[in-house]
Amino acid sequence: MIDVLYFAWLRERIGVPREQVETSAATVADLVAELVAREERYALAFADRASLRVALDQQLAGFDAPLAGVREVAFFPPMTGG
């Protein structure tokens, strides 16, 4: 079981700030594919992966990163300074 967190417009499109997901995904990309296959709201949220960032247990990672041992996955748009 992995905690999945959604921030900013991802949270708005999916409709929840976080959820626990039972997954057999090996990588972040596999997890996204599982989520997208669930419902259209996930497909809409993850339609443009180039505009998304991911953190595994609060460390920035890529979509090819392995999920073995990971407890938390967070998805968010790129942050801008100011």
MOWOFEN-V965025 format. One record per residue. N is the residue number from 0. RES is the residue in three letters. SS is DSSP state (alpha for helix, beta for strand, coil for the rest). PSI is psi in degrees with one decimal (* if undefined). NEAR is the number of other ideal C-beta (glycine too) atoms within 10 Angstrom. Layout:
{{N RES SS PSI NEAR} {N RES SS PSI NEAR}}
This chain:
{{0 MET coil 130.3 7} {1 ILE beta 137.5 16} {2 ASP beta 127.2 14} {3 VAL beta 125.5 18} {4 LEU beta 142.1 17} {5 TYR beta 134.5 22} {6 PHE coil 156.5 16} {7 ALA coil -132.8 12} {8 TRP alpha -21.1 12} {9 LEU alpha -45.0 20} {10 ARG alpha -41.5 16} {11 GLU alpha -42.5 11} {12 ARG alpha -37.2 15} {13 ILE alpha -32.2 21} {14 GLY coil 0.1 11} {15 VAL coil 148.7 10} {16 PRO coil -24.7 12} {17 ARG beta 157.9 14} {18 GLU beta 158.3 13} {19 GLN beta 132.3 9} {20 VAL beta 127.1 15} {21 GLU coil 120.6 7} {22 THR coil 151.2 15} {23 SER coil 12.5 8} {24 ALA coil 139.1 18} {25 ALA coil -28.9 11} {26 THR beta 170.5 16} {27 VAL alpha -43.6 23} {28 ALA alpha -39.0 16} {29 ASP alpha -40.5 16} {30 LEU alpha -45.2 22} {31 VAL alpha -42.4 20} {32 ALA alpha -40.7 13} {33 GLU alpha -43.3 15} {34 LEU alpha -44.8 22} {35 VAL alpha -34.9 16} {36 ALA alpha -17.1 9} {37 ARG alpha -58.5 11} {38 GLU coil 159.6 12} {39 GLU alpha -31.9 8} {40 ARG alpha -34.0 14} {41 TYR alpha -40.1 19} {42 ALA alpha -41.3 13} {43 LEU alpha -42.3 13} {44 ALA alpha -36.3 22} {45 PHE coil 15.7 18} {46 ALA coil -36.2 11} {47 ASP coil 82.4 9} {48 ARG alpha -23.7 13} {49 ALA alpha -21.8 5} {50 SER alpha 15.0 11} {51 LEU beta 153.0 17} {52 ARG beta 158.3 16} {53 VAL beta 143.8 19} {54 ALA beta 136.0 17} {55 LEU beta 119.3 19} {56 ASP coil 44.8 12} {57 GLN coil 22.7 9} {58 GLN beta 128.4 10} {59 LEU beta 140.4 10} {60 ALA beta 173.3 18} {61 GLY coil 170.0 11} {62 PHE coil -13.9 14} {63 ASP coil 2.8 9} {64 ALA coil 140.5 17} {65 PRO beta 149.9 13} {66 LEU coil -2.0 19} {67 ALA coil 122.9 7} {68 GLY coil -3.3 7} {69 VAL coil 135.5 17} {70 ARG coil -27.8 11} {71 GLU beta 132.6 13} {72 VAL beta 127.4 23} {73 ALA beta 133.2 20} {74 PHE beta 136.5 23} {75 PHE beta 157.6 16} {76 PRO beta 161.1 13} {77 PRO coil 141.7 9} {78 MET coil 144.7 9} {79 THR coil 144.6 5} {80 GLY coil 170.7 3} {81 GLY coil * 3}}
